[in-house]
Amino acid sequence: MSNLTRYEDLNDLFNGFFLKPVGFPKNAPALTIKTDISEKEDAFLVKAELPGVKKEDIKVKIEGDTLSISAEVKQESEKKEGERVLHSERYYGSVSRSFRLGNEIDQAASTAKYEDGVLNLELKKLANKPSSHLTVE
């Protein structure tokens, strides 16, 4: 006679077969940009983690009050013993994040620095323009 096993969660039954992309290595890092955004009176400060990305592969785009950060991720890790490859992991891809900051940015006064896998942006706020009224004749 066979034993019946009760599964409380479908993940246990299928062991994640339908939930994970086929062929994606389990130990490959998630391709995301983790960010911290803070605000000062005159600027927004953004820290974005982009480990292993070359400076020239990072693009920062500012349109009005919208900030977009994108990067091309190219990482390779290969272990060899003589001429025989024992283990190889490679992944390539694009990552991007966009944020609305609620205030237009002065691109000329803003700065961007990339060091130790962290992109630091200081985005100066554009001075609020006084509203002007149109005279009705």
Backbone hydrogen bonds, N-H to C=O, Kabsch-Sander energy under -0.5 kcal/mol:
donor,donor_aa,acceptor,acceptor_aa,energy
8,E,6,R,-0.5
12,D,9,D,-0.8
13,L,9,D,-1.2
14,F,10,L,-2.8
15,N,11,N,-1.6
17,F,14,F,-1.9
19,L,16,G,-0.6
20,K,16,G,-1.3
24,F,21,P,-1.3
28,A,25,P,-1.1
32,T,30,A,-1.6
34,K,32,T,-0.6
34,K,49,E,-0.6
36,D,47,K,-2.4
38,S,45,L,-2.7
40,K,43,A,-3.5
44,F,123,L,-2.5
45,L,38,S,-3.0
46,V,44,F,-0.5
46,V,121,L,-2.5
47,K,36,D,-2.7
48,A,119,L,-2.5
49,E,34,K,-2.9
50,L,48,A,-0.5
50,L,117,G,-3.5
53,V,50,L,-1.5
57,D,54,K,-1.8
58,I,55,K,-1.4
59,K,70,S,-3.1
61,K,68,S,-2.9
63,E,66,T,-2.3
66,T,63,E,-2.2
67,L,99,F,-3.0
68,S,61,K,-2.7
69,I,97,R,-2.9
70,S,59,K,-2.6
71,A,95,V,-2.3
72,E,57,D,-1.3
73,V,71,A,-0.6
73,V,93,G,-3.6
74,K,72,E,-0.6
75,Q,91,Y,-2.2
77,S,89,E,-2.1
79,K,87,H,-2.2
81,E,84,R,-1.7
84,R,81,E,-1.5
85,V,83,E,-0.5
86,L,79,K,-1.6
87,H,79,K,-1.3
89,E,77,S,-2.4
91,Y,75,Q,-2.0
93,G,73,V,-2.0
95,V,71,A,-2.3
97,R,69,I,-2.4
99,F,67,L,-2.7
101,L,65,D,-3.4
101,L,99,F,-0.6
105,I,64,G,-1.8
106,D,124,K,-3.2
107,Q,105,I,-1.0
109,A,106,D,-0.6
110,S,106,D,-0.8
110,S,107,Q,-0.6
111,T,122,E,-2.1
113,K,120,N,-2.5
115,E,118,V,-2.3
118,V,115,E,-1.6
119,L,48,A,-3.1
120,N,113,K,-3.6
120,N,118,V,-0.6
121,L,46,V,-2.9
121,L,119,L,-0.5
122,E,111,T,-2.4
123,L,44,F,-2.9
123,L,121,L,-0.6
124,K,122,E,-0.8
125,K,42,D,-2.9
126,L,104,E,-2.7
137,E,135,T,-0.5
